[in-house]
Amino acid sequence: MDDKKQVRTGYGHQDPSELRQSERNDFDTPVVFSDAGINSHHNAMMHNFSDEGMYFESDQPLRLGEKIYVKTVNYCSVNKCEVRWCRSVDADGKAMFGIGLHCDI
């Protein structure tokens, strides 16, 4: 499977929203993320988080297993995370990617 298809399919038939072990907290806030080498920064909108990770939407797809840093814009918080899944989502007609992360929170 090439990277482009893998990014869009995530876990395939398994619903990634059901993989969390802890309670999900709905919370919309802007975040900025960068790759582990901190070579570039991208804006995203976080929509929820748990003790184990978070979900955000971005116009940038991420590869499964990719390591990133996520900083909340309005709060003093930076988290080291790993991409667990990434899939295409439709956000008001704009192509976006929903990204599920496992984080050291």
VOKOL-104175 format. One line per 3 residues: number of its first residue (from 1); their letters; for each residue x negated, y, z of N, C-alpha, C, O. Coordinates in Angstrom, 2 decimals, decimal comma. Layout:
<atoms>
NUM = a = X Y Z X Y Z X Y Z X Y Z | ...
</atoms>
This chain:
<atoms>
1 = mdd = -0,85 -1,18 0,00 0,00 0,00 0,00 -0,89 1,24 0,00 -1,82 1,33 0,81 | -0,63 2,18 -0,89 -1,48 3,37 -0,90 -1,10 4,31 0,23 -0,02 4,19 0,81 | -1,99 5,25 0,55 -1,77 6,14 1,70 -0,50 6,95 1,58 0,20 7,16 2,58
4 = kkq = -0,17 7,41 0,37 1,02 8,25 0,18 2,28 7,49 0,59 3,13 8,03 1,29 | 2,41 6,24 0,15 3,58 5,46 0,52 3,57 5,13 2,00 4,62 5,14 2,64 | 2,40 4,83 2,56 2,32 4,49 3,98 2,74 5,68 4,84 3,44 5,50 5,84
7 = vrt = 2,33 6,86 4,47 2,71 8,05 5,22 4,22 8,22 5,23 4,80 8,56 6,26 | 4,85 7,98 4,11 6,29 8,20 3,99 7,13 7,10 4,62 8,27 7,35 5,00 | 6,62 5,90 4,74 7,44 4,81 5,25 7,27 4,58 6,74 8,14 3,96 7,35
10 = gyg = 6,19 5,03 7,33 5,99 4,85 8,76 6,00 3,40 9,15 5,17 2,62 8,67 | 6,93 2,99 10,03 7,01 1,62 10,49 7,87 0,75 9,58 8,10 -0,42 9,89 | 8,35 1,27 8,48 9,16 0,47 7,57 10,58 0,30 8,08 11,31 1,28 8,21
13 = hqd = 10,98 -0,94 8,38 12,36 -1,23 8,76 12,66 -0,93 10,23 13,82 -0,82 10,60 | 11,65 -0,81 11,04 11,86 -0,55 12,46 12,13 0,93 12,67 11,43 1,77 12,12 | 13,15 1,26 13,48 13,48 2,66 13,75 12,49 3,22 14,75 12,51 2,84 15,92
16 = pse = 11,59 4,14 14,31 10,56 4,64 15,21 11,09 5,41 16,40 10,40 5,54 17,41 | 12,32 5,93 16,30 12,87 6,69 17,43 13,17 5,79 18,62 13,41 6,29 19,72 | 13,17 4,49 18,43 13,49 3,56 19,51 12,25 2,92 20,12 12,38 1,97 20,90
19 = lrq = 11,06 3,39 19,79 9,83 2,76 20,26 9,30 3,34 21,57 8,36 2,78 22,13 | 9,87 4,43 22,07 9,39 5,02 23,31 9,79 4,20 24,51 10,87 3,61 24,55 | 8,90 4,16 25,49 9,17 3,45 26,73 9,76 4,38 27,79 10,41 3,91 28,73
22 = ser = 9,56 5,69 27,65 10,03 6,64 28,66 11,08 7,59 28,07 11,27 7,65 26,86 | 11,74 8,31 28,96 12,82 9,21 28,58 12,35 10,32 27,65 11,28 10,89 27,85 | 13,14 10,61 26,65 12,88 11,68 25,69 13,50 12,97 26,20 14,65 12,97 26,66
25 = ndf = 12,75 14,07 26,12 13,23 15,39 26,54 13,33 16,29 25,31 12,32 16,59 24,67 | 14,54 16,72 24,97 14,71 17,63 23,85 14,13 18,99 24,22 14,45 19,55 25,27 | 13,28 19,50 23,35 12,62 20,77 23,63 12,03 21,30 22,34 11,06 20,73 21,84
28 = dtp = 12,59 22,36 21,80 12,10 22,96 20,56 11,11 24,07 20,89 11,45 25,03 21,58 | 9,90 23,93 20,38 8,89 24,96 20,58 7,85 24,86 19,46 7,53 23,76 19,02 | 7,31 26,00 19,00 6,28 25,93 17,98 4,98 25,35 18,53 4,60 25,59 19,68
31 = vvf = 4,30 24,59 17,68 3,00 24,02 18,02 2,05 24,25 16,85 2,47 24,51 15,73 | 0,77 24,13 17,14 -0,28 24,17 16,13 -1,07 22,89 16,30 -1,41 22,52 17,42 | -1,36 22,20 15,19 -2,16 20,98 15,30 -3,37 21,04 14,39 -3,38 21,73 13,37
34 = sda = -4,39 20,30 14,78 -5,64 20,24 14,00 -6,14 18,81 14,04 -5,79 18,03 14,93 | -6,97 18,47 13,05 -7,55 17,13 13,05 -8,59 17,02 14,15 -8,99 18,03 14,73 | -9,03 15,83 14,42 -9,98 15,61 15,52 -11,27 16,39 15,34 -11,93 16,73 16,32
37 = gin = -11,63 16,69 14,11 -12,83 17,49 13,84 -12,57 18,98 13,92 -13,49 19,78 13,77 | -11,33 19,35 14,14 -10,89 20,75 14,23 -11,32 21,54 13,01 -11,82 22,66 13,12 | -11,12 20,94 11,82 -11,50 21,58 10,57 -10,40 22,46 9,98 -10,68 23,35 9,18
40 = shh = -9,16 22,23 10,38 -8,06 23,04 9,88 -6,92 23,03 10,89 -6,81 22,13 11,72 | -6,08 24,05 10,80 -4,95 24,18 11,71 -3,67 24,28 10,89 -3,65 24,88 9,82 | -2,58 23,68 11,41 -1,30 23,71 10,73 -0,20 24,00 11,76 -0,28 23,57 12,91
43 = nam = 0,81 24,73 11,33 1,95 25,03 12,19 2,97 23,91 12,09 3,10 23,25 11,05 | 3,69 23,70 13,17 4,75 22,70 13,21 5,76 23,12 14,28 5,51 24,06 15,04 | 6,89 22,42 14,32 7,90 22,66 15,34 8,14 21,36 16,10 8,61 20,38 15,53
46 = mhn = 7,80 21,38 17,40 8,08 20,22 18,24 9,56 20,22 18,57 10,14 21,27 18,86 | 10,18 19,02 18,54 11,60 18,91 18,85 11,87 18,11 20,11 12,91 18,28 20,74 | 10,94 17,23 20,50 11,10 16,52 21,76 9,78 15,92 22,21 8,83 15,81 21,43
49 = fsd = 9,75 15,53 23,49 8,55 14,93 24,05 8,95 13,94 25,14 10,08 13,95 25,62 | 8,00 13,11 25,52 8,20 12,16 26,62 6,87 12,06 27,37 5,92 12,77 27,04 | 6,81 11,19 28,36 5,56 10,98 29,08 4,47 10,40 28,19 3,29 10,49 28,51
52 = egm = 4,86 9,82 27,08 3,92 9,12 26,21 3,60 9,83 24,91 2,62 9,48 24,25 | 4,40 10,81 24,51 4,15 11,43 23,22 5,14 12,52 22,88 5,82 13,07 23,74 | 5,21 12,82 21,58 6,09 13,87 21,12 6,47 13,64 19,67 5,89 12,82 18,97
55 = yfe = 7,48 14,40 19,24 7,93 14,39 17,85 7,92 15,83 17,37 8,47 16,72 18,01 | 7,28 16,05 16,20 7,37 17,37 15,58 7,58 17,24 14,09 7,40 16,17 13,51 | 7,98 18,36 13,47 8,16 18,41 12,02 7,20 19,43 11,45 7,00 20,51 12,01
58 = sdq = 6,60 19,06 10,31 5,60 19,89 9,65 5,73 19,74 8,14 6,29 18,76 7,65 | 5,20 20,71 7,41 5,15 20,56 5,95 3,92 19,77 5,52 3,71 19,55 4,33 | 3,09 19,35 6,48 1,89 18,57 6,21 2,08 17,12 6,64 2,36 16,87 7,81
61 = plr = 1,94 16,16 5,72 2,02 14,76 6,15 0,74 14,36 6,87 -0,32 14,94 6,64 | 0,85 13,38 7,75 -0,31 12,85 8,47 -0,37 11,34 8,28 0,66 10,69 8,11 | -1,58 10,80 8,31 -1,76 9,36 8,14 -1,55 8,61 9,45 -1,87 9,13 10,53
64 = lge = -1,03 7,42 9,35 -0,86 6,57 10,52 -2,22 6,34 11,18 -3,20 6,04 10,50 | -2,27 6,48 12,49 -3,51 6,29 13,22 -4,42 7,51 13,28 -5,42 7,50 13,99 | -4,08 8,56 12,55 -4,91 9,78 12,54 -4,91 10,40 13,93 -3,88 10,45 14,60
67 = kiy = -6,07 10,88 14,37 -6,21 11,54 15,67 -6,13 13,06 15,45 -6,81 13,61 14,58 | -5,30 13,71 16,25 -5,13 15,15 16,14 -5,07 15,78 17,53 -4,89 15,08 18,53 | -5,21 17,10 17,57 -4,99 17,89 18,78 -3,77 18,75 18,54 -3,63 19,35 17,47
70 = vkt = -2,88 18,82 19,53 -1,66 19,61 19,41 -1,64 20,64 20,54 -1,78 20,29 21,71 | -1,47 21,91 20,16 -1,39 23,00 21,14 -0,02 23,64 21,06 0,44 24,02 19,97 | 0,64 23,77 22,20 1,90 24,50 22,23 1,58 25,99 22,15 0,67 26,47 22,81
73 = vny = 2,34 26,70 21,34 2,07 28,12 21,10 2,43 28,98 22,31 1,68 29,89 22,66 | 3,56 28,70 22,94 4,05 29,54 24,03 3,67 29,07 25,42 4,04 29,70 26,41 | 2,94 27,97 25,51 2,55 27,40 26,81 1,08 27,00 26,74 0,55 26,75 25,66
76 = csv = 0,44 26,95 27,88 -0,98 26,59 27,94 -1,10 25,07 28,00 -1,24 24,49 29,08 | -1,05 24,43 26,85 -1,10 22,98 26,79 -1,74 22,54 25,48 -1,34 22,97 24,41 | -2,75 21,67 25,58 -3,38 21,05 24,42 -3,41 19,55 24,69 -3,86 19,12 25,75
79 = nkc = -2,94 18,77 23,73 -2,89 17,32 23,89 -3,61 16,61 22,76 -3,50 16,99 21,60 | -4,36 15,58 23,12 -5,00 14,71 22,13 -3,98 13,63 21,79 -3,44 12,98 22,68 | -3,70 13,44 20,49 -2,62 12,55 20,06 -3,07 11,66 18,90 -4,05 11,93 18,21
82 = evr = -2,31 10,58 18,72 -2,50 9,67 17,60 -1,17 9,54 16,86 -0,13 9,36 17,48 | -1,22 9,63 15,53 -0,01 9,51 14,72 0,47 8,06 14,74 -0,28 7,16 14,36 | 1,71 7,85 15,17 2,31 6,52 15,20 3,21 6,29 13,99 3,34 5,15 13,53
85 = wcr = 3,82 7,36 13,47 4,62 7,25 12,26 4,82 8,63 11,65 4,72 9,65 12,32 | 5,09 8,63 10,36 5,33 9,86 9,60 6,30 9,53 8,48 6,07 8,59 7,71 | 7,39 10,30 8,38 8,35 10,04 7,32 8,92 11,35 6,80 8,94 12,36 7,50
88 = svd = 9,37 11,33 5,57 9,99 12,51 4,96 11,31 12,81 5,62 12,09 11,91 5,91 | 11,55 14,09 5,87 12,83 14,55 6,39 13,26 15,76 5,58 12,42 16,45 5,00 | 14,53 16,02 5,54 15,06 17,18 4,83 15,41 18,23 5,86 16,28 18,01 6,71
91 = adg = 14,76 19,37 5,80 15,01 20,46 6,74 15,51 21,67 5,96 14,72 22,44 5,41 | 16,82 21,83 5,91 17,44 22,95 5,19 16,96 23,03 3,74 16,67 24,12 3,24 | 16,88 21,88 3,08 16,49 21,83 1,68 15,00 21,89 1,43 14,56 21,83 0,28
94 = kam = 14,20 22,02 2,47 12,75 22,10 2,33 12,15 20,74 2,69 12,50 20,15 3,72 | 11,25 20,24 1,87 10,60 18,96 2,15 9,69 19,10 3,36 8,77 19,92 3,38 | 9,96 18,30 4,37 9,17 18,32 5,60 8,87 16,87 5,99 9,39 15,93 5,40
97 = fgi = 8,01 16,73 7,01 7,65 15,42 7,51 7,92 15,36 9,00 7,47 16,23 9,74 | 8,65 14,36 9,43 8,86 14,09 10,84 7,72 13,19 11,30 7,43 12,18 10,67 | 7,07 13,57 12,40 5,86 12,88 12,84 6,00 12,49 14,31 6,25 13,33 15,17
100 = glh = 5,84 11,21 14,57 5,87 10,68 15,93 4,45 10,45 16,42 3,64 9,84 15,72 | 4,16 10,93 17,62 2,81 10,87 18,16 2,77 10,18 19,50 3,70 10,29 20,30 | 1,70 9,46 19,76 1,39 8,97 21,10 0,31 9,91 21,62 -0,70 10,11 20,95
103 = cdi = 0,51 10,49 22,80 -0,41 11,52 23,29 -0,90 11,23 24,70 -0,25 10,54 25,49 | -2,06 11,77 25,00 -2,59 11,81 26,37 -2,02 13,07 27,00 -2,62 14,15 26,90 | -0,87 12,93 27,65 -0,19 14,12 28,21 -0,48 14,20 29,70 -0,01 15,11 30,37
</atoms>
